[in-house]
């Protein structure tokens, strides 16, 4: 039986030009706002300080928190938005999807970031939050969940959904297993134990991977798609960064994390055999193609997306993550609503989406982004 260690969550410092320090004071959250004069990140595009498609709000301080997968995008977006709209301050605290949703639901923030959508019918905000309305999901960015590996002598590894499922469920335990050899006939696969690394903390990344495995390989993966890891055996590590560090330092290992970590650690990632003409690599382009095929299944203003994890279409990477902003469709606080709408209109605009591929995210297809902007304009 697998035992999960649940330690205390460390409180990460928020990102962005308007930094917010969260302090516990009698159970309340205190946001301390300050300007950040740090220089732009190396390699990140820095367009002129203009926010296309978003009229600046006259004032406002907009706190948000949630998905750590969003933090690099949020840092970029906040920096660009505040250059164009200096009276407004935006803050984002990357506490994780679960914590971000919880803070939003109790009214501590204006929006929550989550790598999995909430159910608007079941997720009931606290009394006084979203009065006359409900919480809805707005997709804002995407990306592939890469499978990074550390196998000496193997520079190009191909796996399919059933093989990935059996590796992470401890049913395939060596790198020279016949199923892996069949997918990689030209590779020299070592007779070495597989060390599969998974998240020990509740994670939207975990939930999205397990949703893919359950749908694309039901015969090999019988576990539910939950934020807590369900597979058997393996090595656990808290957070994507530590999973990637563990894979990078452990020979014979494989793990899952956002694409940016493969670049950070100069790590190879698996190509997925979907049944198409060629195995599909994890890139921002192939992830965007996968997101473009998603179906909006939310009702009303809710824009929850449903993916076709069994796609065999060429160039569509199937293991994708879409990160949402959770907001009130009605009942937003009047003092933050104009700034919230202005900021989210910018993040969903071409000016906000185009640069994302440079920082390892998948931009939303314009068809989806246009609908997001339409919903944002209708927030009340």
SULDA-V138498 format. One record per residue. N is the residue number from 0. PSI is psi as a letter, one per 40 degrees, with the letter a starting at -180 (NA if undefined). OMEGA is omega in radians with two decimals (NA if undefined). Layout:
N:PSI:OMEGA  N:PSI:OMEGA
//
This chain:
0:h:-3.10  1:h:3.12  2:h:3.13  3:h:3.08  4:h:-3.14  5:g:3.12  6:a:3.11  7:h:3.08  8:h:3.07  9:i:-3.14  10:h:-3.13  11:i:3.06  12:h:-3.14  13:i:-3.14  14:i:3.00  15:i:-3.11  16:d:3.07  17:g:-3.10  18:h:3.11  19:h:3.09  20:h:-3.10  21:h:-3.13  22:h:3.10  23:h:-3.13  24:g:-3.11  25:f:3.13  26:e:-3.12  27:i:3.10  28:h:3.10  29:h:-3.12  30:h:3.12  31:h:-3.01  32:h:3.08  33:i:3.14  34:i:3.12  35:h:-3.08  36:e:-3.10  37:i:3.14  38:i:3.10  39:i:3.12  40:i:3.11  41:h:3.09  42:e:3.14  43:h:-3.11  44:i:3.13  45:g:3.13  46:i:3.09  47:i:-3.10  48:g:3.09  49:h:-3.13  50:g:-3.10  51:i:3.03  52:e:3.14  53:h:3.06  54:h:-3.11  55:i:2.97  56:i:-3.11  57:d:-3.12  58:i:3.07  59:i:3.03  60:h:-2.98  61:h:3.11  62:h:3.03  63:i:3.09  64:i:3.08  65:b:-2.99  66:h:3.05  67:d:3.09  68:d:-3.13  69:e:-2.85  70:d:-3.12  71:d:3.08  72:d:3.14  73:d:3.12  74:d:3.12  75:d:-3.11  76:d:-3.10  77:d:3.14  78:d:-3.11  79:d:-3.11  80:d:-3.07  81:d:3.02  82:d:-3.12  83:d:-3.03  84:g:-3.00  85:d:3.11  86:e:-3.05  87:i:3.06  88:h:3.10  89:h:3.08  90:i:3.10  91:h:-3.12  92:h:-3.05  93:g:-3.08  94:e:-3.03  95:i:-3.04  96:d:-3.09  97:d:-3.14  98:d:-3.13  99:d:3.10  100:d:-3.13  101:d:3.13  102:d:3.12  103:d:-3.06  104:d:3.11  105:e:3.01  106:e:-3.12  107:d:-3.10  108:i:3.10  109:d:3.06  110:i:3.09  111:i:3.09  112:h:-3.10  113:h:3.11  114:e:2.99  115:i:-3.10  116:i:2.99  117:i:3.07  118:h:-3.08  119:d:-3.13  120:d:-3.09  121:d:-3.11  122:g:-3.08  123:h:3.09  124:i:3.12  125:i:3.12  126:h:-3.12  127:e:3.09  128:h:-3.07  129:f:-3.14  130:h:-3.12  131:e:-3.11  132:a:-3.14  133:i:3.08  134:h:3.12  135:i:-3.11  136:h:3.06  137:h:3.08  138:h:-3.06  139:d:3.08  140:i:3.14  141:a:3.09  142:i:3.09  143:i:2.92  144:h:-3.08  145:i:3.01  146:g:3.13  147:i:-3.09  148:i:-3.13  149:g:-3.11  150:h:-3.08  151:h:3.07  152:e:-3.13  153:h:-3.10  154:e:3.14  155:h:-3.08  156:h:3.10  157:h:3.05  158:i:3.00  159:i:-3.04  160:d:-3.13  161:d:-3.13  162:d:3.08  163:d:-3.13  164:d:-3.10  165:d:3.06  166:d:-3.06  167:e:3.06  168:e:3.07  169:f:3.07  170:d:2.95  171:h:-2.94  172:e:3.10  173:i:-3.06  174:e:3.10  175:f:3.10  176:i:-3.11  177:d:-3.13  178:d:3.12  179:d:3.11  180:d:-3.13  181:d:3.14  182:e:-3.08  183:g:-3.03  184:d:-3.09  185:e:-3.10  186:i:3.03  187:g:-3.06  188:h:-3.10  189:i:3.03  190:g:-2.98  191:i:3.10  192:i:3.05  193:h:3.08  194:g:-3.10  195:h:-3.06  196:h:3.14  197:i:3.13  198:h:3.05  199:d:3.13  200:i:3.06  201:h:-2.94  202:h:3.01  203:d:3.08  204:d:3.08  205:d:-3.11  206:d:3.13  207:d:3.08  208:d:-3.11  209:d:3.05  210:d:3.09  211:d:-3.10  212:d:-3.12  213:d:-3.10  214:d:-3.06  215:d:-3.12  216:f:-3.07  217:d:3.13  218:e:-3.10  219:e:-3.07  220:h:-3.07  221:e:-3.07  222:i:3.11  223:i:3.14  224:g:-3.13  225:i:3.12  226:d:3.07  227:h:-3.11  228:h:-3.06  229:e:-3.09  230:i:-3.10  231:i:3.05  232:a:3.11  233:a:-3.14  234:h:3.13  235:i:3.10  236:i:-3.07  237:h:3.09  238:i:-3.13  239:d:-3.10  240:d:-3.12  241:d:3.04  242:d:-3.14  243:d:3.11  244:d:-3.14  245:d:3.11  246:d:-3.10  247:d:-3.07  248:e:-3.05  249:h:3.13  250:h:3.14  251:e:-3.03  252:i:3.04  253:i:-3.14  254:i:-3.10  255:i:-3.11  256:i:3.14  257:i:-3.03  258:d:-3.08  259:d:-3.10  260:d:3.07  261:d:3.09  262:d:-3.12  263:d:-3.09  264:e:-3.14  265:f:-3.01  266:i:3.03  267:i:3.06  268:i:-3.06  269:i:2.89  270:h:-3.05  271:h:3.03  272:h:-3.11  273:e:-3.03  274:e:3.09  275:a:-3.07  276:d:3.14  277:i:3.00  278:i:-3.01  279:h:3.09  280:i:3.07  281:h:3.07  282:i:3.09  283:d:-3.13  284:d:-3.12  285:d:3.08  286:d:3.10  287:d:3.11  288:d:3.09  289:d:3.13  290:d:-3.14  291:d:-3.13  292:e:-3.12  293:i:3.13  294:h:3.05  295:h:-3.10  296:e:3.11  297:i:3.12  298:i:-3.14  299:b:-3.13  300:e:3.14  301:h:-3.08  302:f:3.04  303:h:-3.12  304:i:3.05  305:h:-3.05  306:i:3.01  307:g:-3.08  308:e:-3.11  309:e:-3.09  310:h:3.02  311:e:-3.13  312:h:-3.14  313:h:3.04  314:e:3.10  315:h:3.11  316:h:-2.96  317:e:-3.08  318:g:-3.03  319:i:3.08  320:h:2.99  321:h:3.14  322:h:-3.04  323:i:2.86  324:h:3.12  325:h:-3.09  326:i:3.01  327:h:3.04  328:d:3.03  329:i:3.08  330:e:3.05  331:i:-3.12  332:h:-3.08  333:d:-3.07  334:e:3.12  335:e:-3.04  336:d:-3.13  337:d:-3.14  338:d:3.10  339:d:-3.13  340:d:3.13  341:d:-3.12  342:d:-3.11  343:d:3.03  344:d:3.08  345:d:-3.07  346:d:3.13  347:e:-3.11  348:i:3.05  349:d:3.13  350:d:3.12  351:d:-3.05  352:d:-3.03  353:d:-3.08  354:e:-3.00  355:d:-3.11  356:d:3.12  357:e:3.11  358:f:2.93  359:f:3.01  360:i:3.06  361:h:3.09  362:i:3.04  363:i:2.95  364:i:-3.08  365:d:3.12  366:d:3.11  367:d:-3.11  368:d:3.13  369:d:3.10  370:d:3.09  371:d:-3.14  372:d:3.12  373:d:3.13  374:d:-3.13  375:d:3.14  376:d:-3.09  377:e:3.12  378:i:-3.11  379:NA:NA
//
